[in-house]
Amino acid sequence: MAQELILIRITGEDRPGLTASIMSILAQYDADIMDIGQADIHKTLSLGLLIRVDEQNSGPLMKNVLFMTAELGVNVRFFPVTDDDYNAWVG
């Protein structure tokens, strides 16, 4: 089954449970977290997640993350990552 690498960037006002809410969506779609970075400065969150997910699940996963972040009042952006870019970064 084909898989996709997606970089998810979430920014905005941090609040309890935000990261857990996002992680629960990723778990629903069996997404593998390849890398994660988080900074919280004066209640402002910057969260980056590089995930690998089955191609058939990527659309529903992104839709649910988009709805959840809208509910929580934070911004989200999705960036596709090619295998070549990932391998160059890992190397």
C-alpha positions as CSV (number, residue, x, y, z in Angstrom):
1,M,0.0,0.0,0.0
2,A,1.3,3.4,-0.9
3,Q,2.2,5.8,1.9
4,E,2.7,9.5,2.1
5,L,5.0,11.7,4.2
6,I,3.3,14.9,5.5
7,L,4.7,17.7,7.5
8,I,2.0,19.2,9.8
9,R,2.7,22.7,11.3
10,I,0.4,23.9,14.0
11,T,0.7,27.4,15.5
12,G,-1.3,29.5,17.8
13,E,-2.3,29.9,21.5
14,D,-1.4,26.9,23.5
15,R,-4.0,25.3,25.7
16,P,-4.2,22.0,27.8
17,G,-5.1,19.0,25.7
18,L,-4.2,20.5,22.3
19,T,-1.4,18.2,21.5
20,A,-3.3,15.2,22.9
21,S,-6.3,16.0,20.6
22,I,-4.0,16.0,17.5
23,M,-2.3,12.8,18.6
24,S,-5.6,11.0,19.0
25,I,-6.5,11.8,15.4
26,L,-3.1,10.5,14.2
27,A,-3.6,7.3,16.2
28,Q,-7.1,6.8,14.6
29,Y,-5.4,6.6,11.2
30,D,-2.4,4.6,12.2
31,A,0.0,7.4,11.3
32,D,3.6,6.9,12.1
33,I,5.3,9.9,13.7
34,M,8.7,10.2,12.0
35,D,9.8,13.4,13.8
36,I,8.3,15.9,16.2
37,G,9.3,19.4,17.4
38,Q,7.5,21.7,19.8
39,A,8.2,25.1,21.3
40,D,5.9,26.9,23.7
41,I,6.8,30.5,24.3
42,H,4.6,32.7,26.4
43,K,1.5,30.5,25.7
44,T,2.2,30.5,22.0
45,L,2.6,27.0,20.5
46,S,4.7,26.0,17.5
47,L,4.3,22.3,16.8
48,G,5.8,20.4,13.9
49,L,4.9,16.8,13.1
50,L,6.4,14.7,10.3
51,I,4.1,11.7,9.8
52,R,3.9,8.7,7.4
53,V,0.4,7.5,6.7
54,D,-1.3,5.2,4.2
55,E,-2.3,7.2,1.1
56,Q,-6.0,6.2,1.5
57,N,-6.0,7.7,5.1
58,S,-4.2,11.0,4.3
59,G,-7.2,12.9,3.2
60,P,-9.5,12.0,6.1
61,L,-6.7,12.5,8.6
62,M,-5.9,16.0,7.3
63,K,-9.7,16.9,7.2
64,N,-10.1,15.8,10.9
65,V,-6.9,17.7,11.9
66,L,-8.2,20.7,10.1
67,F,-11.6,20.5,11.9
68,M,-10.0,20.0,15.3
69,T,-7.5,22.9,14.9
70,A,-10.4,25.2,13.8
71,E,-12.3,24.1,16.9
72,L,-9.3,24.9,19.1
73,G,-8.6,28.2,17.4
74,V,-5.1,27.4,16.1
75,N,-3.6,27.5,12.6
76,V,-2.5,24.4,10.7
77,R,-0.7,23.9,7.4
78,F,0.2,20.6,5.6
79,F,3.2,20.1,3.4
80,P,3.9,17.0,1.4
81,V,7.4,15.6,1.8
82,T,9.0,13.4,-0.9
83,D,10.9,10.3,-0.1
84,D,14.0,11.8,-1.7
85,D,13.7,14.9,0.5
86,Y,13.2,12.8,3.6
87,N,16.2,10.5,2.8
88,A,18.4,13.6,2.2
89,W,17.3,15.0,5.5
90,V,17.9,11.8,7.4
91,G,21.3,11.3,5.7
